[in-house]
Amino acid sequence: MSMPGVRMRNYDVGNAAEILSTGSYQRLPVAIKRMVPPPKLSKHQVRETLEAISGIIRRRILCGEPVPLAMRRYVIKNGRIVFTVPGEFEAQLTLLQYEDNIPWHIVSVRVLVAGDSLLPSEQQIAVNTRQIVEFAQQILVGASTQNQDSSAQPPQLVQLYDFLHQQCFTVLLETVYKQASVLRRARWENLLQVEMAPGNRSLLVIRYWTSSRVVAATSQPGDKSNVITFQLSALPVPRPIHAPALSDEYKEDAEFERIENDRRNLIPKIGLTVTWTANSGLAARKVWTRTVSHTNELAAATGDTAESIADFDLVLDPSSVNTEQLLRQVTWRHARSILKSLYELMVESQQFNESAVELLYTAASGVTKSESELTVEEVQMCTAIPCLRAWYRQGEGAVDITVDTYTGRVVVRASEAVAASSSLSEAMVGQLTDQLNRQPWRIAALLVDMRSSLALADLDCLVHKSLGLRAQTSHAAQPRTLPGFVVSSVSQRTESAAHVSQQPQPTSNIATNFPLRISQQEADALVRGVSGSENPLSRIRFYMVEGTEGVEEQIGPAGSTCGEWYIMVAMTDRLQFRLVLLNPHPKDPLLYVVAQVILLQVGRLFSSVARRLLMEGNLSRAEFSGETQGSPSSTPSEREITEKADAMLTGRTSITLDYLNALASMCRARLALRLLQTQLTRWKIPYSFRLPSFSTSPHGHRAAVSSELS
């Protein structure tokens, strides 16, 4: 019985003898040797190997490997070549073989374009460098194959640079887009519009100041956008070197074409065009365009002075991208452009001289500077806030006009350079702000209108302190202060009303919203000469001259009724004063008729009052703002005194109580003189006037009163 499976095998004596004698087994498969790792190199061998690879790389670079101009900054060490393009990327390459036409091997790529490290993570983007390396390696392998087949294809490093260069621009646009999208949902909500098509990532459009409440100064009909555009575009092809001097035959030469192609391959082919369009509504829109071939060019300003940088210049650091800082630069320059346009409009209107309008900048420290005092750092960082200071009154009142860089609206505040004026109310400032946002080109007219309103408001306040004057308001507001309802003439009006009540009552044609109870026709005749305002009634004030109720009754013939005198103040381009006499209507007891209107020339009166106050020590030399040069202790000239009076009449300085009391005294003196003339004439007593000469004595204003009475 055969049992081969349980038999003991013979000893492998031959192989055992070979192993024992030689120390190895020669019959193992050859594939096993490939799986055994080679012995570890020593440090000396490693150093020699890396130096050999570095030498091969160095020889390949020096012996004709075209290197783009932007990649000429490189370092060869440790068997690698490190290309650094500032502001774009850093690429490490090596060679895996010693042949000349093998492709470069990419060790690593680091994109230098990134967001600001101080920004939150939601405003940062993650760059997939692994995918970039894979695509770049494929480009190098394909370029190596193409160069073997055709010499017209760009070299490997040229294609690598073109790819990485475009990728850096794309990362820059994506970073700006993501940060702008986050800002649109946060601090700049409803104030930004960010547009970037999914299929076209080479175009980014940012629209700012997009709120419906934006100032009219930042938009124009047809194109209401304030836009910042980033677009990748092909750079223009440079013309051949010395092209005009070359003949046509040489231009068609193959060698010439090869040289030009090699030269063009070494320069960037893709650039970034930044376009900023700013609409101010005050002048032609401004367009600023800059095309850069490298991202690091955006980190440097094109101007070398603070003024040139402040006009139109943007700085964007590609290694620390901050979109909000970019928006601040744009809106700061746009706000400055608007304020400069407003400044020019005010000066050109000739209603404000250059000393009454100042374009100032408030630094972060709180110090106020002029434009010439700005530093380059303050302009680049936009830390100095531009402000237009308009002095609507000489040394007495000013408003500071700024532009909100978030909303684009013009903001008006009472200036802190002078003490707050009680007449300049918050409502008046708010009204000026609203009108200036709707019609910024009317800034000079709006400020003059506000100044006129302040002059009338000052008079309203002074009337309550004056002697013998009483303000008259609309009869719808205060019927008891209307003509015909004063206490001194109640009995006369009651008798007249009782007599007329027995007759048929006529229909009264009383002017609506008018301080005097007169007909609409007579009210229209009084305000016809008041221009410069949409609402002429807001430019008129009536002040009753108390103590003159019986003057007309004594002057007129027997049976004359008692009339009332009023000072009518109208503000056009300057204050105009008139004396208005109202007599009762002969048929309508509710109406008065305008019996007489006398124009008052108060220029000389105000000058004489200013001269008297100066001599009495109640007026300082510093309050005179004449153009003549003089020491503070010198006596003002006649020209300065006249300009002081003219400034009060035009609203450029405030009127004090002394001038209003002098005006009331002059009116009462005129009425008393009229009564005296009437009585002397009625009694047939001859008389004559002797006008005293103009005097500079403390009572010199009496001469002006006498001159006015004549």
Secondary structure, DSSP 8 states (H G I E B T S, - for coil): ---GGGS-----HHHHHHHHHHSS-TTS-THHHHHS------HHHHHHHHHHHHHHHHHHHHTT----GGG--EEEETTEEEEEETTTEEEEEE-SSS-SSS--EEEEEEE---B-TTS-GGG-----HHHHHHHHHHHHHHHHHHHHH-TTS--HHHHHHHHHHHHHHHHHHHHHHHHHHHHHHTTTTTTEEEE--TT-TTEEEEEE---TT--GGG-BTTB--EEEEEEEEE------TTGGGS-HHHHT-HHHHHHHHHHHHTS--EEEEEEEEE--SSSS-EEEEEEESSGGGGGS-S-SSHHHHHHS-----TTSB-HHHHHHHHHHHHHHHHHHHHHHHHHHTTSS-GGGEEEEEE-TTS-EEEGGG--HHHHHHT-SEEEEEEEEETTTEEEEEEE-TTT--EEEEE-TTS---SSS-HHHHHHHHHHHHH-GGGHHHHHHHHHHHHHHHHHHHHHTTSSSEEEE--TTT-GGGSTT--GGGHHHHHHHHHHHHTS------B-TT-SS-BBHHHHHHHHTT--SSS-GGGGEEEEEETT-TTHHHHHS-TT----EEEEEEEESSSEEEEEEEEEE-SS-TT-EEEEEEEEE--HHHHHHHHHHHHHHTSS-GGG---SS---TTS---HHHHHHHHHHHHTTSS---HHHHHHHHHHHHHHHHHHHHHHHHHHTT------------STTTHHHHHHHHH-
